[in-house]
Amino acid sequence: MIKIVSFKICPFVQRVTAMLEARNIPYQIDYISLSDKPQWFLDISPTGQVPVLITEAGEPIFESDAISEYIDEIAPPLEAGLTPATRARNRAWSYQASKHYLVQCSTMRSADKDTLAERRANLSRAFARAEGELGEGPFFNGEILGNVDLAWLPLLDRARIITKHTGYDFLRGFPKVKAWQQTLDQTGLPAKSVAEDFEEAFTGFYLSDQTYLGTGKCQASQSDCGTCC
């Protein structure tokens, strides 16, 4: 069975597990602490980062983009019959998501209102590009769930959790992206691709009293926070 080595709230890992879940590929997941990485993990991860996928033959693969391509090669595609150009376009839009994972992480960890507003502006540009590209839906490419949806899933689901707990909406002003978020949530994949206590661990880190979002100052109303909300 495939094994995934993970940090519990890592968005790069969730992209990989969502791909496995969408294809009904069995896997085992081992969680490690990034502050106390075991030596066996450092021995198989040249970068010391998660995720790492260990194949059934025991071969480790690192970097989420490479892991995603590996999954595509060992399993039937979610979207059949795509042209090489369309597959390349899908990879490009998937990259647009993954390169903003850490942008979202730093935004959620902002310690004050001004920092949150500045960082959110960078994240909003990514959502604006997606808003301009999305068609009638419900998924990125129409009626069928595909790799682009799974790449954006970590961003959209984390935005959902933030709104649920604080009222702060990263997707405000992006109605198509908001509908896309809701569609992906209805697939059940966000919940299936994380640990049972994911939301508790996630909010404990990103909504702690060390973060502006965690202070509750944006809960009363979006207008109370000016342009940052």
N, C-alpha and C positions, 0 to 999 in steps of 0.2 A: 504493500500500500504506500502511496505517496505520503510524505511527511512534510509539514510546513513548520518552520521555526519562526516564532512570532513574538512581538511585543504587543501586549493586549490592545492598546488603543492606536496602533500604527495604521494610517490610511493606506500605505503601500501594501500592507499585508491584506487588508480588507479587499482591495482590488483583486488580489490573487484568489482569495477564498471565495469571493463572489463568482469569479470565473469557474472555479471548480464546482460550486453549488449549482450554477446555471446549467452545467453540463452533466450533473449527477455523477461526478467522479468522486469516489470515496477517498478520504484523506484523514490523516491523523495530524493533530496540531500540538506543538509543544511551546509553552510560553516561557520566555526568559526575562530576566531583569536587565535592562540596558545599563544600569549603574553597577552591576556585578555580573558581567558576562562570563559564562563558564568557558573553560579552556577548550572543551570539545567544539564549542560553537566558533570560537576564534580560529580553530584549526581548519574549519570548512568555509569560513566567510572571509575572503581576502580584505573586505572593507570593514568588517566588524559590524555590519548593518543587517537589519531584517528588511524584507523576508529572505529566507533561504528555503528552497524546495529541494528535498532529497528524493530522488527518483526511486522506483521500486528496486532498481539495481544498486542503490546506495550511492549514486552520484549526486553531489551537491551542485545546485545552480543558484547563483546569486544575481541581484539586480531585478527589480520587479518587471521592467520591460522585457528582459530576456526570459524571465519565468513565464510571462504572458504569452510570448511567442512560442515557448515550449508547449504550453497547454494547447495552443492552437494547432500545433503539429501532431499531438498525440490523440486529439479528440475531433470528432466531426464538427464543422463550423456551425455556429448559431445561425448565421446567415449564409445560405448556400448560393453558389453560382455567381459570386461577386467577381468583377473584373479586377485585374491587377491595379488599375488606377483607383477603383473604389476601395480596395483593401488598403492601398497606400493612404488614401484620404482618411480612412477610419483610424489608421495608426497615428496620423497627424493630429486628429481631433482627440484621440486618447492621450497623446502627449500633452496637449493643451490642458488636460485635466491633471495629469500626474505632476506636471511641473508647478502646479499651484497648490499641491497638498501642503507643503511646508509654509507657503504664503498664508494659507488658512490657519494653520497651526499657530503661527506667530501672531496673526490677527486676534485669534481667540485668547491668546495669552497677554494681550496688551494690558498694561498696568494703569493707563489713564485714558480719558476721553479723546484727547488729541491724537495719541498714538493709535488708538483704535480707528479713528476717522482716517488717518493717513494710510494705515495698512489696509483698511477695508477698500479704499479707492483702488488699490492694486488688484484685489480680489474681484471687485465689481467689474473691472475691465474684462476679466475672463468670462464672467456670467453674461456680460453684454454681448460678447462675441458669440456665445452659445445661443443667446436670445435671437440674434440676427440670423443664425443658421438653421434653427429648428423650424420644421414645417408643421403640418397638421397633427403629427404625432400618431400614437401616443409616445412612441419611442423616438430616438434620435433619427433613425432612418425610416421611420414609418410604423408599420404594423408589427415588426418583429424585433424582439430584444437582441441586441448585438454587443460587440466589444466596446463600442464607444459609451453605451449606457453604463456598462460595468466599470469603466474607467472613471466616469463622473459620479458614480454612486457614492463613494466615500465623501466627496465634497458636499453633495446634496443631502446626504443623510445627517452629516454633522451639522449642517445648517438647520435641518429640521429639529434636531435635539436642542440646539441653542434657542430656537424660537419657542419650543415647548417649555423650557425652563425659565426663560428670561423675557420673552416677548420681543426680543431683538431679532429682526428678520434680515439676514444677508441677501435674501432674494426679493426684497421689496423693490418694485419697479420692473421686475422681470416676470411677467405673467406666464410666458411659455415655459420658462425654466421652472417656475413654481409648479405648473401642471405636470411637468416631467418628473419633478421630485415626488409628487404624489403618486404618479404611475409606478415609479420604481418601488416606492414603499408598499404599494399594493401587491407587488410580486412576492413579497415575503423575503426577498433576498437580503435586504439590509440586516434583518434580525438573524437570518440563518448564517450569515458570513462573519459574525462576531461571537465572542463569548457571552454566556448568559448574564454575566455581571458587567458587560461592556459599558452600559450607560452609566452605571454607578462609578466605574473607574474613570470614564471620560469626564463626567461632570465634576468629579473630585479633583481633577487636574485643571480643566479649563474654566471651571466656575468656582474656583477656590477664592478665598478672600484676598489673594494676591493679584487677581485679575479684575479689570474694570467691569466686565460682564458679571463676574461673580459677586460684586458688591450690591447688585440689585438696583443700581441707579438708573438703568434703562428700562426697568419693569413698568413704571407707572404709565408711560406712553411714549411712543416713538418720538413725538414732537418735543418731549422734554430733553432729548439728547441732540436737538438741532440736526445738522447735516450728517452727523455720525451714524444715525439710525436710518 
